[in-house]
Structure formats: structure tokens, C-alpha cells
Amino acid sequence: MTKHLHIGGLVAAGFDPTGAFLLTVSHAGRGVFSTTTWERIARDSTLAYPTNGCAIGIGPIEGLSIPITEIDYYTGILRFSGPSGFTSFEYESGTLTVTYDRGA
């Protein structure tokens, strides 16, 4: 399964401790996506860039310090895996591609 999330200016992303939510950090603020539906369920346009490898959650993960992976500024690509190891993420040119592979 592949899903495409359009997120302009993404600089970092990470999961809450349960893996139920993906926190995204962009030049336009923060968003939270459900990892079940991949729908955005929270948005805050206040700039809050990561510090010390973490970003502060909003919405259902309000106030949690979320470990994040930051974009490689040399390549413009952000790659990371989901907590289960079955989901991979790649961000390039405004699109976060979510690929789910449980192994055929």
C-alpha cells in the first residue's frame, strides 16, 4: 500500500510513543496525522522547529516531546521508518510517500 501526503516545507517528522500519531514539522507549523487513516487530525500554524532532536506535540499529543527525524538539507530528502518497521516514509518536493510492506 502506498499513500501520498502533501506537506509543503516539511523539515522533520516523528511518532508519538504509541505509534498512533505522526507529528510533522514544516515551515508553516505542525500537523498531526492518524497512522490508521493518514488523515490530518490537528494543525497549528505557530512555528515550532525541533530542538535537540525533538518537537512538541499538538492536538491529541499536546505537550509531548516527540523524537523526530530531520530532513537532509544537502539532498532535500527526508527518510525514516515507522515504529513497526513495516512502514517507510520518504519526503521530497512537497510529498511524503508512505509505503506499507508487511513482506509478501
BAFI-3210 file (N, C-alpha, C; in Angstrom, 3 decimals, decimal comma, padded with zeros to 6 digits):
// residues 104
n [1|2|3|4|5|6|7|8|9|10|11|12|13|14|15|16|17|18|19|20|21|22|23|24|25|26|27|28|29|30|31|32|33|34|35|36|37|38|39|40|41|42|43|44|45|46|47|48|49|50|51|52|53|54|55|56|57|58|59|60|61|62|63|64|65|66|67|68|69|70|71|72|73|74|75|76|77|78|79|80|81|82|83|84|85|86|87|88|89|90|91|92|93|94|95|96|97|98|99|100|101|102|103|104]
n.u [000,842|000,498|000,594|000,098|001,024|000,495|002,595|003,794|007,040|008,134|010,175|010,801|009,846|008,057|007,042|004,469|004,729|003,039|002,760|000,519|000,175|001,518|003,711|004,262|006,587|006,828|007,753|005,530|004,334|002,978|001,676|-000,576|-001,025|-003,202|-002,079|-003,574|-005,542|-004,288|-005,177|-005,096|-005,332|-004,889|-003,723|-001,422|-000,436|001,607|005,040|007,331|010,057|012,157|014,132|017,104|016,682|013,973|010,429|007,590|004,433|001,037|-002,574|-003,973|-001,655|-000,695|001,746|003,578|006,949|008,331|010,436|012,193|012,923|015,049|015,071|017,441|019,385|021,164|020,446|017,731|015,939|013,914|013,991|012,612|011,593|008,592|007,305|006,700|008,311|007,376|006,520|007,568|008,889|009,223|010,175|009,989|010,129|007,625|005,896|005,055|005,701|004,146|004,830|003,670|004,674|004,335|005,783|005,703]
n.v [-001,174|002,218|005,594|009,072|012,022|015,412|017,848|020,827|022,216|020,528|019,769|018,016|014,964|012,667|009,999|009,522|007,988|005,698|005,129|005,778|008,268|010,592|013,194|016,132|018,594|021,692|024,493|025,968|025,416|022,919|019,584|016,869|013,517|010,741|007,453|005,391|006,138|008,056|010,613|014,120|015,291|017,308|020,683|023,335|026,549|027,939|028,581|026,144|024,879|021,892|021,064|019,849|017,291|016,769|017,523|019,424|018,076|018,492|018,877|015,663|014,741|016,723|018,723|016,633|015,547|014,754|012,484|013,153|012,888|014,675|016,551|015,962|018,462|018,813|017,087|017,452|015,541|013,534|010,691|007,969|005,342|003,686|002,974|000,214|-000,921|-001,857|000,137|002,649|005,913|008,628|011,826|014,302|017,171|018,333|016,180|013,535|010,269|007,382|004,116|000,921|-002,235|-005,434|-007,560|-009,864]
n.w [000,000|-000,778|000,152|-000,341|001,154|001,113|002,030|002,371|002,635|004,632|007,403|009,433|011,153|013,285|015,546|018,035|021,350|021,257|018,601|017,224|016,145|013,801|013,955|012,204|011,180|009,761|007,630|007,889|010,277|012,558|012,181|012,853|012,089|011,821|012,149|011,338|009,473|007,944|007,792|008,390|011,654|013,400|013,495|013,654|013,120|014,262|014,332|015,280|015,507|015,604|018,498|019,864|018,736|019,087|018,918|019,945|020,638|019,344|019,481|019,848|020,971|022,525|024,002|024,403|024,146|021,208|019,632|016,666|013,116|011,063|007,975|005,353|004,579|002,511|000,428|000,330|001,007|003,113|005,012|006,766|009,060|010,186|013,527|013,659|011,799|009,403|007,817|005,623|005,002|002,804|001,973|-000,425|-002,386|-001,504|-001,057|001,044|000,947|001,913|002,530|002,928|003,834|004,549|003,885|001,450]
ca.u [000,000|001,210|-000,243|000,860|000,573|001,067|003,003|004,799|008,063|008,399|011,568|011,028|008,663|008,285|005,861|004,226|005,182|002,167|002,796|-000,798|000,163|002,720|003,854|005,064|007,026|007,140|007,970|004,217|003,801|002,981|000,466|-000,625|-001,761|-003,518|-001,375|-004,574|-006,246|-003,408|-005,851|-004,570|-006,336|-004,568|-002,858|-001,082|000,420|002,693|006,332|007,909|011,056|012,728|015,346|017,710|016,122|012,571|009,452|006,479|003,193|-000,187|-003,777|-004,068|-000,357|-000,372|002,752|004,561|008,201|008,359|011,694|011,932|013,985|015,061|015,405|018,832|019,330|022,004|019,716|016,332|015,144|013,704|013,644|012,540|010,708|007,590|007,643|006,564|009,313|006,715|006,145|008,682|008,467|010,197|009,658|010,744|009,358|006,274|005,085|005,524|005,205|004,052|004,794|003,445|005,036|004,451|006,542|004,752]
ca.v [000,000|003,485|006,776|010,307|013,146|016,653|018,688|021,754|022,718|019,622|019,752|016,938|014,175|011,606|009,322|009,526|006,713|004,576|004,918|006,091|009,593|011,120|014,640|016,730|019,961|022,335|025,936|026,582|024,971|021,487|018,824|015,519|012,590|009,424|006,434|004,423|006,648|009,036|011,906|015,098|015,480|018,527|021,621|024,563|027,324|028,559|027,960|025,456|023,977|020,941|021,363|018,665|016,067|016,577|018,583|019,351|017,654|019,299|018,054|014,509|014,506|018,054|018,857|015,547|015,734|013,676|012,343|013,364|012,773|015,914|016,468|016,133|019,728|018,745|016,395|017,846|014,329|013,059|009,266|007,340|004,178|003,725|002,212|-001,231|-001,374|-002,248|001,336|003,546|007,255|009,425|013,146|015,048|018,115|018,592|014,977|012,475|008,992|006,379|002,784|-000,123|-003,528|-006,472|-008,670|-010,724]
ca.w [000,000|-000,811|000,391|-000,542|001,973|000,584|003,155|001,882|003,543|005,750|007,861|010,394|011,491|014,253|016,072|019,477|021,919|020,907|017,162|016,665|015,525|013,173|014,085|011,144|011,443|008,484|007,702|008,111|011,561|012,868|011,907|013,395|011,249|012,364|011,377|010,896|008,291|007,314|007,746|009,349|012,698|014,153|012,759|014,359|012,220|015,015|014,058|016,440|014,942|016,556|019,251|020,482|018,174|019,482|018,664|020,899|020,017|019,383|019,351|020,748|021,623|023,066|025,043|024,436|023,432|020,226|018,888|015,245|012,125|010,287|006,555|004,956|003,848|001,309|-000,634|000,345|001,204|004,486|005,017|008,079|009,154|011,234|014,721|013,454|010,848|008,170|007,081|005,336|004,635|002,064|001,631|-001,425|-003,210|-001,034|-000,894|001,924|000,461|002,962|001,905|003,917|003,272|005,567|003,329|000,734]
c.u [000,887|000,202|000,651|000,221|001,266|001,303|004,119|005,773|008,375|009,878|011,855|009,721|009,039|006,972|005,732|004,618|004,319|002,234|001,478|-000,816|001,527|002,687|004,739|005,378|007,443|007,413|006,663|003,577|003,898|001,636|000,567|-001,524|-002,029|-002,780|-002,313|-005,201|-005,382|-004,113|-005,205|-005,672|-006,041|-003,615|-002,649|-000,100|001,535|004,007|006,917|008,892|011,623|013,952|015,810|017,062|014,682|011,730|008,288|005,180|002,058|-001,381|-003,777|-002,748|000,204|000,666|003,778|005,805|008,392|009,729|011,403|013,172|013,912|015,500|016,915|018,859|020,211|021,254|018,267|015,389|015,082|013,252|013,629|011,576|009,727|007,987|007,588|007,658|008,719|006,357|007,383|008,125|009,594|009,532|010,585|009,765|007,892|005,391|005,783|004,880|005,307|003,906|004,715|003,750|005,262|005,262|005,597|004,900]
c.v [001,238|004,615|007,998|011,416|014,396|017,619|019,598|022,163|021,834|019,637|018,602|016,203|013,101|011,099|009,485|008,142|005,504|004,227|005,241|007,400|009,951|012,634|015,125|018,173|020,563|023,819|026,685|026,125|023,471|020,867|017,469|014,686|011,307|008,393|005,309|004,848|007,548|010,367|012,838|015,386|016,685|019,369|022,855|025,327|028,079|027,832|027,383|024,418|023,053|021,506|020,076|017,365|015,775|017,782|018,360|019,066|018,648|018,340|016,891|014,162|015,818|017,964|017,748|015,936|014,524|013,622|012,409|013,067|014,032|015,662|016,619|017,373|019,736|018,118|016,859|016,680|013,982|011,614|008,762|006,169|004,376|002,842|000,690|-001,797|-001,794|-001,058|002,195|004,853|007,925|010,713|013,801|015,929|018,232|017,383|013,972|011,187|007,968|005,033|001,744|-001,459|-004,529|-007,657|-009,691|-012,167]
c.w [000,000|-000,646|000,217|000,283|001,447|001,747|002,654|002,971|004,734|006,111|008,811|010,661|012,495|014,825|017,576|020,019|021,547|019,426|016,479|015,889|014,966|013,322|012,948|011,512|010,104|008,712|007,934|009,422|011,743|012,522|012,564|012,492|012,020|011,515|010,937|009,577|007,413|007,054|008,760|010,362|013,584|013,315|013,613|013,484|012,941|014,706|015,339|015,926|016,022|017,270|019,912|020,025|018,544|019,081|019,621|020,150|020,190|019,319|020,331|021,445|022,184|024,175|025,120|023,644|022,517|019,546|017,389|014,404|011,272|008,849|006,360|004,065|002,602|000,141|-000,742|000,573|002,688|004,388|006,450|008,019|010,285|012,397|014,526|012,558|009,511|007,293|006,864|004,793|003,871|001,641|000,636|-002,181|-002,807|-000,816|000,017|001,438|001,587|002,260|002,995|003,241|004,393|005,086|002,717|000,998]
res [m|t|k|h|l|h|i|g|g|l|v|a|a|g|f|d|p|t|g|a|f|l|l|t|v|s|h|a|g|r|g|v|f|s|t|t|t|w|e|r|i|a|r|d|s|t|l|a|y|p|t|n|g|c|a|i|g|i|g|p|i|e|g|l|s|i|p|i|t|e|i|d|y|y|t|g|i|l|r|f|s|g|p|s|g|f|t|s|f|e|y|e|s|g|t|l|t|v|t|y|d|r|g|a]
***
